[in-house]
């Protein structure tokens, strides 16, 4: 009984939330990488 309730809640949560797919985060990831590269350039010149 306890296991059934747990599994049911896990399945319900999984259906409610949509995980972020790797290809959907391209813009955000590109911005982060650009920011990081800019920080590296500043360190090199300083």
MOPELIN-V565643 format. One record per residue. N is the residue number from 1. PHI is phi as a letter, one per 40 degrees, with the letter a starting at -180 (* if undefined). BURIAL is + if it has 24 or more other C-alpha atoms within 12 Angstrom, else -. Layout:
n:N phi:PHI burial:BURIAL
n:N phi:PHI burial:BURIAL
This chain:
n:1 phi:* burial:-
n:2 phi:c burial:-
n:3 phi:c burial:-
n:4 phi:c burial:-
n:5 phi:c burial:-
n:6 phi:c burial:-
n:7 phi:c burial:-
n:8 phi:c burial:-
n:9 phi:c burial:-
n:10 phi:c burial:-
n:11 phi:c burial:-
n:12 phi:c burial:-
n:13 phi:c burial:-
n:14 phi:c burial:-
n:15 phi:c burial:-
n:16 phi:c burial:-
n:17 phi:c burial:-
n:18 phi:b burial:-
n:19 phi:c burial:-
n:20 phi:c burial:-
n:21 phi:c burial:-
n:22 phi:d burial:-
n:23 phi:c burial:-
n:24 phi:c burial:-
n:25 phi:c burial:-
n:26 phi:d burial:-
n:27 phi:c burial:-
n:28 phi:c burial:-
n:29 phi:c burial:-
n:30 phi:c burial:-
n:31 phi:c burial:-
n:32 phi:c burial:-
n:33 phi:c burial:-
n:34 phi:c burial:-
n:35 phi:c burial:-
n:36 phi:c burial:-
n:37 phi:c burial:-
n:38 phi:c burial:-
n:39 phi:c burial:-
n:40 phi:c burial:-
n:41 phi:c burial:-
n:42 phi:c burial:-
n:43 phi:c burial:-
n:44 phi:c burial:-
n:45 phi:c burial:-
n:46 phi:c burial:-
